[in-house]
């Protein structure tokens, strides 16, 4: 978790939003231009199948960065993915803009 001073540097760029229960952070077919931090509750990643049923793909829980969480899971499962697959494909898989993925990567590697 970032230190308070780090948060204060980003404060001018942070916008707090509250999702209603069963609300959407991002809908299928849209490009994600932001990242989210789960302050409370949880987020469920799902998509609608051709038969109209939902397919749950992932979860994000309290105190997790949404796309950061999915990217880290993907790296655990496929450690060489970033060496073998162009970043714009990875961003597309995660449902985010390549620019957002670059910010996430910088955050992940800064933590190490």
C-alpha positions, 0 to 999 in steps of 0.5 A: 500500500502506498505511503500517505505522502505518495497518495498526496502527490496524486490527489489532484488526479484522483476522482472518487466514485461510488458504484451502486450495487449491481452498477458497472465500472466498465461495460463490454465493448468500451475502452477503459481509460482509468483504473480503480481502487476498491475502497470497500466491497468487491468488484466482479468481472463478468461477461455475457455469453451468447446464450445470455448467461453471465460468465464470471472471469475474476474478482477484485476485493477491498484494498485492491487495484482493479486492473493491477490485480488482474495483471498480476494474476496473469503474470503468475499464470503466464510469467513470460507474457510481456516478453512474447505478447505486445503490450497493446494486446495485453491491455486489450485483454485486460480491457484497458487502454495501453496508456493505462497499462503503462501506468500500472506497469510503472506502479508494479515495478516501482514497488519492487 
